[in-house]
């Protein structure tokens, strides 16, 4: 009998200590003559959602403008986002079948502020995340009818400026079409 009381006391102390730490896993009830109580937790995990749209190709000519801007719409359910940039050529150079044509940089600027991150030869590397967490539009998801974010994101400054600058001073004179593909990955923070 003494062993049974000691076991019951140890179980009660254990349950009390564990209960004070936080939520516990499911607990089954004991077999009794009157009632039995079981417990379980319900957990709902809603991950951050993020979307970017409004991207477009940027055509340059050797005699034209050296910089172009995309006003990309960015939404994050967390109100903050981080950008990571990948390029197919991996070295921020426009190429034609492997032949270098010109260097370029890509700068992402937070809408309505001077906060920015730049990728390129003397800046952040290919496949490197921005050290800055940007403020972005949040609230109702795009495509919903809540009206917080519109599809063109022209109202309220819901966009991030993506500036691409091509260094024309080092353009080769060989005729060709020099390209690179840029992938901008946005993560909810």
Beta strands, then each sheet from edge to edge (+ up, - down):
strand 1: 50-53
strand 2: 67-76
strand 3: 80-87
strand 4: 93-96
strand 5: 99-109
strand 6: 116-119
strand 7: 128-129
strand 8: 134-135
strand 9: 159-167
strand 10: 182-188
sheet 1: 1+ 2- 9+ 5- 4+
sheet 2: 1+ 2- 9+ 5- 6+
sheet 3: 7+ 3- 8+
sheet 4: 7+ 3- 10+
end
